Amino acid sequence: MCLAKFRQNARREAGLVRKQSRTIMAKAVVPHFHNDAGVPQVEIGAREFMCVGANAPQDHPHVYLDMGDETEIVCPYCSTLFKFNQELSVDQTVPEGCLVVGE
């Protein structure tokens, strides 16, 4: 194979790899949740998420939380107890409205 053809194939493959990784990253958005109501616990449908505390400007540093195999985790900033509920979708919460939209 000539060098020009090799380079052309390499660029084409690199383009496909970049395109695939963009698609994968776009699907891996981490949901953000808030606790404006100040309730002691929020049920969510995700095990990995960001807690922002309350909506801006009363938010705390946005902290990434990962429950792993557990079903609950406490935010170290606002002390909200987040409980995983497998019956909820990623964008649902109990109480309703704790998903940060449009960030």
N, C-alpha and C positions, 0 to 999 in steps of 0.2 A: 504494500500500500504506500502510495506516495505521501510525503510529509503534509502537503496541503489538504489531502483527503482526510488524513489522520486528525489534523487540527480542526477541520470542519465537523467531523464526527464528535470530537471531544467537546467543542462548543455546543453542539446540539444536545449532547447528553447532559452537559452542565446546565443548560437552559431547562431541561426537563426536571432535573433535580431541584433547581431553584423553584420552579413552578409547583412541584409537589410539596416542598417544604412550606411554601406560603399557604397552600391549601390546608395542610395539617395544622399550622400555627393558627390559622383563622378559626378553626374548629375547637381550639383548645383555650378558649377565653375563660378566665377565672372569674366567677361571679363575685360581686361586692355586696355586702349586707350592712345595714345600719340598724340602730336601735333608738330611734328618735323618741319612742314612747317610754323608754326606760323600763321595759318589762324585764323580769329576772331571767327569762329564757326565750329563745327563738328556735323554732323547729325549721330545718332547712332540708332541701333535697340534694345537697352536695357535701362531699367530705373534704374537699379542698376549696378554699375561698379566701376572700379578703374581708376583714372587719374594718369599718371606717368609724365606728362609734356612733356618731350622729351625723346628720347631713351638715355640710359646710354652712357656716363657718365654725360650728361647734364640733367638728370632727377631730379625732385623734390621729396620730400617724397610722397610715393604712398598713395593717399587719397581715401577712400571709399566714393562714392557719391550715394545718393538715391533720385530720383525725386519724389517718392511717386506718387500722382495723377497728378502732374504737368507734363508739356511737355518739360521743359528746366531747366537747372541748370548751375551755373557758378562755375568753380573750384576756390577755395580760394587761391591757390598757383600761377597758371599761367594765371588766368582770361579767360580761354577758355570757351566759351559758348557751352554747349552740348545740342543739341535738339533731342528729341525722334521722330523718324520717324517710324511709325508702318509698313510701307512697306518694311523696311530693316530687314534682319535677324540679329541675335545677333553678327555675325562676319562680318557684312558689315558696311561701313562708307561712308559718303560723306563729304569731298573728300575721295577717295579710299586710302587704305593703312595706316589708323590710328590705326588699331588693333595691339596690341603687341602680337607677335607670339613667342612661345617657351620660355616663362619665367618660 
